[in-house]
């Protein structure tokens, strides 16, 4: 590569060249010593200098001449316009994603707190209360009622407790949807065992059993209200008599 071409390439790449203006002592004489690097860049092409060297057009000069023409800028602007279009679309998509994440973040993940005690009173029925202190009273009351309706009633199993949250952990998702999914699985297990109806005592029992679409034969605000009110006892009795198989 000729010295002039090497300088042209380096200057076009933006690399500053330092050259002596006069021959240095003790070194070979250079083939070309420009008086001004910028002046050399603007000289016309193919001009003959002393020593038989022909100055080739510099790449920087060609670039400057092309950049000086206004028609050369217009295609670049037109090409850059479509390139900006995907950026707007990406911005819109990013905004939607951020909105979805914000909606998910703001959703209530507080676990509901309740407990249900399932007492299997017969092959087809289960009584449910939401107070652990009333579980034993529920078993005694159910035994008397079922003994009056059918003889012998047989021994009743201990109530099955469903408590939520299942475990006290801040790392596990125990929100309302998860609680409903677990309770639905519990009720499906009872249905697979032959349970066809439920009797609910307490507001939580009534609420959560309805959430899993359990067929409620009878509901009451509490077990004490039924045991202390003759009208409520009559309603419970009549509801149980509608079942062909208790």
C-alpha distance (Angstrom), angle and dihedral (degrees) to the residues before:
residue distance angle dihedral
X1 . . .
X2 3.78 . .
X3 3.78 119.8 .
X4 3.79 92.2 -117.3
X5 3.80 92.4 53.1
X6 3.80 91.2 48.3
X7 3.80 90.9 52.6
X8 3.78 91.4 46.7
X9 3.80 91.9 53.6
X10 3.78 93.7 46.2
X11 3.80 93.1 48.5
X12 3.80 91.3 47.6
X13 3.79 88.2 54.1
X14 3.80 90.4 52.6
X15 3.82 96.6 -109.2
X16 3.78 112.5 145.4
X17 3.80 114.0 -130.1
X18 3.77 121.4 -149.2
X19 3.76 114.0 -157.9
X20 3.80 131.6 168.0
X21 3.76 116.2 -106.9
X22 3.79 90.4 -148.5
X23 3.80 131.6 31.1
X24 3.79 111.6 -84.9
X25 3.79 119.4 -128.6
X26 3.77 116.0 -102.5
X27 3.84 96.4 15.5
X28 3.80 130.4 98.2
X29 3.76 114.5 -91.2
X30 3.84 110.8 -98.8
X31 3.76 119.1 -120.4
X32 3.80 91.9 -130.4
X33 3.78 132.1 22.7
X34 3.82 110.5 -178.1
X35 3.76 116.6 -151.8
X36 3.81 90.7 -147.7
X37 3.80 126.0 11.2
X38 3.80 92.2 -150.6
X39 3.76 92.3 48.1
X40 3.78 89.2 52.0
X41 3.78 89.5 53.5
X42 3.80 93.0 56.7
X43 3.74 99.0 45.9
X44 3.81 116.7 115.7
X45 3.74 120.0 -100.8
X46 3.77 123.6 -89.1
X47 3.81 100.4 15.4
X48 3.75 116.6 158.5
X49 3.81 119.6 -129.6
X50 3.72 134.0 -175.7
X51 3.78 117.9 -67.7
X52 3.80 94.0 39.5
X53 3.82 93.0 -82.7
X54 3.81 116.2 144.4
X55 3.82 115.6 -149.6
X56 3.79 110.5 -134.8
X57 3.82 120.6 -148.6
X58 3.79 109.0 -87.2
X59 3.79 119.5 -120.2
X60 3.79 90.6 -131.7
X61 3.79 90.2 56.1
X62 3.79 91.3 51.6
X63 3.80 90.6 49.1
X64 3.80 92.3 49.2
X65 3.78 92.0 49.2
X66 3.82 91.2 50.2
X67 3.78 91.9 47.4
X68 3.80 91.9 49.8
X69 3.82 91.2 62.1
X70 3.86 111.1 89.9
X71 3.80 92.6 -152.4
X72 3.79 90.3 64.6
X73 3.81 92.6 59.3
X74 3.78 96.5 52.5
X75 3.84 97.3 67.5
X76 3.78 89.2 48.7
X77 3.79 90.7 53.6
X78 3.79 91.1 47.8
X79 3.77 91.4 49.9
X80 3.78 92.5 47.5
X81 3.81 91.5 53.6
X82 3.81 96.2 68.3
X83 3.80 88.6 45.0
X84 3.80 89.4 62.1
X85 3.79 93.3 53.4
X86 3.84 96.7 74.2
X87 3.80 88.8 49.4
X88 3.81 89.8 61.9
X89 3.79 91.2 47.9
X90 3.80 91.4 48.6
X91 3.80 89.3 49.7
X92 3.81 90.8 53.0
X93 3.79 91.9 48.7
X94 3.79 90.8 48.2
X95 3.80 90.3 51.6
X96 3.80 91.2 51.9
X97 3.80 91.6 48.7
X98 3.79 91.4 49.8
X99 3.81 89.9 49.4
X100 3.80 91.4 51.0
X101 3.79 91.7 48.6
X102 3.80 90.6 48.3
X103 3.81 91.3 50.4
X104 3.79 90.2 49.7
X105 3.77 91.8 47.1
X106 3.80 93.3 49.9
X107 3.82 93.2 50.6
X108 3.79 114.1 111.4
X109 3.79 109.4 -101.3
X110 3.81 94.7 171.3
X111 3.82 107.7 129.6
X112 3.81 114.9 -123.4
X113 3.79 115.4 -122.1
X114 3.78 119.7 -138.3
X115 3.77 141.4 120.3
X116 3.78 130.4 -149.0
X117 3.80 126.3 -163.3
X118 3.81 113.7 -152.9
X119 3.81 115.2 -157.0
X120 3.79 115.4 -170.0
X121 3.82 103.6 -144.3
X122 3.82 97.8 170.3
X123 3.76 142.7 -9.4
X124 3.79 92.2 -80.6
X125 3.81 104.7 27.2
X126 3.78 139.3 66.3
X127 3.80 128.5 -174.9
X128 3.80 118.6 -148.6
X129 3.80 131.6 -162.7
X130 3.81 130.0 175.4
X131 3.81 99.1 -146.3
X132 3.79 121.4 82.2
X133 3.79 90.7 -157.1
X134 3.83 89.9 59.2
X135 3.79 96.5 48.6
X136 3.82 94.6 92.7
X137 3.80 92.5 44.9
X138 3.79 88.9 49.6
X139 3.81 90.9 54.4
X140 3.82 92.4 49.6
X141 3.81 93.3 46.4
X142 3.81 93.0 46.5
X143 3.81 90.9 50.3
X144 3.82 91.8 55.0
X145 3.80 93.6 46.3
X146 3.78 95.5 46.6
X147 3.82 91.8 45.0
X148 3.80 88.9 56.5
X149 3.78 92.6 49.8
X150 3.78 98.3 43.3
X151 3.78 132.9 13.1
X152 2.88 126.1 -110.0
X153 3.78 100.1 18.9
X154 3.79 94.8 -171.9
X155 3.75 128.1 -147.6
X156 3.78 117.4 -47.6
X157 3.76 121.6 -132.7
X158 3.78 121.2 -119.9
X159 3.81 113.3 -87.4
X160 3.78 116.9 -92.3
X161 3.81 111.3 -127.7
X162 3.79 121.8 -143.7
X163 3.81 109.2 -171.3
X164 3.79 127.3 -178.0
X165 2.95 132.0 -126.1
X166 3.75 87.4 42.3
X167 3.81 92.5 -151.6
X168 3.78 131.7 7.4
X169 3.80 100.6 -112.5
X170 3.79 132.0 138.2
X171 3.81 92.5 -160.5
X172 3.83 98.8 59.8
X173 3.78 126.0 75.1
X174 3.80 106.9 -115.8
X175 3.78 98.9 156.8
X176 3.79 125.0 141.8
X177 3.85 96.1 -84.4
X178 3.78 90.5 53.1
X179 3.80 91.1 47.5
X180 3.80 90.9 51.9
X181 3.78 91.0 49.0
X182 3.81 91.5 52.5
X183 3.80 93.2 45.3
X184 3.80 90.8 48.5
X185 3.79 89.1 54.1
X186 3.80 89.8 50.6
X187 3.79 92.4 51.2
X188 3.80 91.7 45.6
X189 3.80 88.5 54.6
X190 3.81 89.9 54.6
X191 3.79 91.2 47.7
X192 3.78 89.7 52.4
X193 3.81 86.8 54.7
X194 3.82 90.9 56.6
X195 3.83 102.4 -93.7
X196 3.80 111.5 150.6
X197 3.81 104.7 169.6
X198 3.81 142.1 22.3
X199 3.80 135.4 -148.9
X200 3.81 113.3 -149.2
X201 3.80 126.6 -153.9
X202 3.80 114.2 -174.0
X203 3.78 136.8 25.1
X204 3.80 95.0 -93.1
X205 3.80 91.2 50.2
X206 3.79 91.3 50.3
X207 3.81 93.6 45.5
X208 3.79 100.0 46.6
X209 3.79 96.2 41.0
X210 3.78 89.0 54.4
X211 3.81 89.6 50.7
X212 3.82 90.4 60.4
X213 3.84 90.9 42.2
X214 3.78 95.1 -115.3
X215 3.84 112.2 172.0
X216 3.82 104.1 -111.9
X217 3.76 114.0 -154.2
X218 3.80 94.3 -178.7
X219 3.80 136.1 0.0
X220 3.80 133.4 -168.0
X221 3.79 136.1 177.5
X222 3.81 91.5 -117.8
X223 3.79 141.9 -17.3
X224 3.79 91.2 -108.8
X225 3.82 91.5 58.1
X226 3.80 91.0 56.4
X227 3.79 95.3 44.8
X228 3.81 92.3 48.8
X229 3.80 98.3 41.8
X230 3.81 120.6 70.2
X231 3.79 92.6 -161.6
X232 3.80 92.2 56.0
X233 3.80 90.0 48.7
X234 3.79 90.0 52.6
X235 3.81 91.5 50.1
X236 3.79 90.9 50.6
X237 3.80 91.0 48.3
X238 3.79 93.0 50.0
X239 3.80 92.0 47.1
X240 3.81 90.9 53.4
X241 3.79 91.8 49.0
X242 3.80 90.2 60.5
X243 3.79 89.6 68.2
X244 3.79 114.8 89.1
X245 3.79 89.4 -155.9
X246 3.78 118.9 30.2
